[in-house]
Amino acid sequence: MRKIGLLIAWSACALFSSATIANTKMTNATPAAEGVDTDSAPEGSAGHERLSAQESFDAVFFDPYTPQNAYDMIQRLPGFVYSTGSEARGFGGTAGNVLIDGARPTSKSGGLTEALRRIPAAQVQRIELQRGAVAAGEAAGQTVVANVVRYKNKSSGTWTLEARRVGPNKVLPMLDATYATRLMGWDASFQLDTYLISKSRQALITSRAADGNRQNRVNEDLQEDERFAALSFDAGRDAFDGRLQLNGRVKYFNWKADTERFGYGTMSLDTPAQDRFFNANRQEEYGGELGADWSRTNGAGWKWRMIALGTFEDETESDHFVTERPTALLIEDGEIIVSEKSTETIFRTTYGLTESKLRPEVGVEGAFNTLDSNLAILVLDGDGATIENAPANATHVEELRAEAFGNLVWQVSNKLTADIGTKAEISHISTDGGSEQTFRFIKPSAGVSYSVSEQLQVSLKAQRTVGQLDFSDFAASADAVDDRQFSGNPNLQPDRTDRLEAKFDYTFGQRGALSTTLFYEWKDGVIEQTTLPSGGQGLANAGNAKRWGMNANANLPLDFMLQGGLLEIDVYLKDSEFLDPLTGETRYLHDFTPTNVYIDFRHDIPDSNWAWGLEYNSAYNRHSYYINEQEDYRANNRYGAFIETTEFFGVKTSLVLYDVFGGHYDRLRKFFEPDRGGASIGTELSERNRDMGVKFVVSGQF
């Protein structure tokens, strides 16, 4: 709790100092673009207009940053913390806080970020920023919502080429291109996204017995290669007395990782290796999505919207591993193959009032989800005799879910807005093993937002959410590198969360903003690693937990000391409590990271086409818990730098350095027998290092 108190004090000091800065007279660091009329705008706010709780940022406002697409512009929106929302439980989960032409994009696999990246910056007429939770339907309950307003009947595109240096002699490319146009009566946009990534990592792994004596030292070398390509589109036109929007996406992903380990026992690393382990991991994935969205608003302001969405994924992953002891003498040869095919089909319809002090909305949503999973394991000894043979074990899971909901946004006054809502859900999950479960949930929510002034908004919100089960956890899985096997659990139930949230948004000047969110959660039926009735280890609903914390985000203009300077700070402090059923002690939730800090400094040099900046990512510690193992993953402080310009050929050119002093990641595994409630039997410390990365990026518009 001391961390939370310190952050509250930090936020209060920042708020006071920022208000002081805002009250001083500063010259705008961004001159108005030629030909833009700024007479009606406040001094020092080219392309920016504030009307009560709504602000409008014309495209010219973002010119100093040379954005390539709408996503780049959203990232530079003052006083706005971008959120993609949640994709849990169909399309009606928590929406993000960005709309496109007043509507939420109909997409799941690509998500909101891809929809924004598909819009060239030249297509953006303005971005409207609405404060005070007055949005209905599309983003109800969000205290700050951005709406990207596009030009119609205009063609434009963007392209980005990136070269990334990997190691001393390897350079890999990336290509990203978008194009928006009017095509056969449709307002259409397309995006091609491709990349090739290779990474390498070296590690020294030290194993010790419970008494601390060293048992083994291992040199590890990891080589990774990643390939990705995706083609997506959206197209809209007037149809059936309303607006019809179509979107689609296909993707291909390929990843391989070769892990080689040489063990030296208690001997020096200068001596010949005593054993060798090698694992070739391969993953290949295909996926696609197709969606249709039709809406119509009548003269009284009532909007009817229908959405149909379908997605599929086909993934295969294999591990082929060998163990030699001593080197060149094969004692184990094994293979693990996992294949999964999943589909999701969603239909949703809503009907609500869009323009009134009272804006009700009702709707229903149905979804059908499936998963087919297969796991096969075969391990042979050096003579070809079978050590383990688990033929393909097939698992089929189906979920049929229906949800009815109602929301009401009440704009009590120009300063006060309230929103309430509830969802009633029923779902049925079955497996081919005969397991069937039916769930019924009521998910209420309520919130109020108050504009203390044009600069300060305060909101409170309470809501209940239900987690989305990962059907992969219903099936067995294995990890050859970490020597773990997990049993599937077809009796998993969704966890439930009751959350209280308070949010403070403060803006000052043209680019200054502070946003602080405090939250507290009560979680029921949390899913944790535990011993299953079968005796294997896997995920199960293990009890109740609490989680609380604070997210603080600040945009601090530095014009008073450095013209054109901007400091962006993101701080995340979290804590959790869970009573461990194995040890009887209170601990963090699984895979939990208490603290993260990100700091970005950017300087747009006045009267020039140059900018430079620095980046800081704080050290962190992630905690994970398994049946007979506890894992702590620690990263060092990492630094980056960039320089960019539009000086040459009218394109944006950037040189980016990351992990400037190297990335250092330590993973400490603590082992126990028979489980974490038993005695310690040893530790394994993996000291991992990655070299500095360099990338050269050129982007332009047409």
Salt bridges, closest charged atoms under 4 A:
GLU55 OE1 - HIS48 NE2 2.77
GLU55 OE1 - ARG50 NH2 3.41
GLU55 OE2 - ARG131 NH2 3.28
ASP101 OD2 - ARG150 NE 2.91
ASP101 OD2 - LYS152 NZ 3.27
GLU114 OE2 - ARG118 NH1 3.58
GLU114 OE1 - ARG249 NE 2.77
GLU128 OE2 - ARG126 NE 2.96
GLU138 OE2 - LYS303 NZ 3.29
GLU138 OE1 - ARG305 NH1 2.31
GLU162 OE2 - ARG164 NH2 2.97
ASP176 OD2 - ARG117 NH2 2.12
ASP187 OD1 - ARG182 NH1 2.92
ASP187 OD2 - ARG243 NH2 3.00
ASP193 OD2 - ARG117 NH1 3.54
GLU220 OE1 - ARG201 NH2 2.68
GLU220 OE2 - ARG261 NE 2.79
GLU224 OE2 - ARG690 NH2 3.21
ASP225 OD1 - LYS170 NZ 3.56
ASP225 OD1 - ARG227 NH2 3.84
ASP234 OD2 - ARG118 NE 2.82
ASP238 OD1 - ARG243 NH1 3.41
ASP258 OD1 - ARG282 NH1 2.97
GLU260 OE2 - ARG276 NE 2.82
GLU285 OE2 - LYS251 NZ 2.99
ASP293 OD2 - ARG305 NH2 2.26
GLU313 OE2 - LYS251 NZ 3.27
GLU324 OE2 - ARG276 NH1 3.14
ASP333 OD1 - HIS320 NE2 3.00
GLU344 OE1 - LYS108 NZ 3.20
GLU365 OE1 - ARG348 NH1 2.82
GLU365 OE2 - ARG401 NH2 2.95
ASP372 OD1 - HIS396 ND1 2.65
GLU398 OE2 - HIS396 NE2 2.97
GLU399 OE2 - ARG89 NH2 3.70
GLU403 OE2 - LYS443 NZ 2.78
GLU425 OE2 - ARG89 NH2 2.21
GLU425 OE1 - LYS443 NZ 2.72
GLU436 OE1 - HIS428 NE2 3.15
ASP482 OD2 - ARG484 NH1 3.67
ASP482 OD1 - ARG667 NH2 2.85
ASP482 OD1 - ARG669 NH1 3.74
ASP498 OD1 - ARG464 NE 2.74
GLU501 OE1 - ARG499 NH2 2.97
GLU521 OE2 - ARG499 NH1 2.62
GLU521 OE1 - ARG547 NH1 3.05
GLU528 OE1 - ARG587 NH2 2.94
ASP559 OD1 - ARG511 NH2 3.40
GLU568 OE2 - ARG76 NH1 2.73
ASP580 OD2 - ARG587 NE 2.57
ASP580 OD2 - ARG676 NH1 2.43
ASP591 OD1 - ARG622 NE 3.18
ASP604 OD2 - ARG602 NE 3.03
GLU629 OE2 - ARG484 NH2 2.57
GLU629 OE2 - ARG669 NE 2.64
GLU631 OE1 - ARG484 NH2 3.03
GLU631 OE1 - ARG667 NH1 3.28
ASP632 OD1 - HIS623 ND1 2.99
GLU644 OE2 - ARG602 NH2 2.70
GLU684 OE2 - ARG669 NH1 3.39
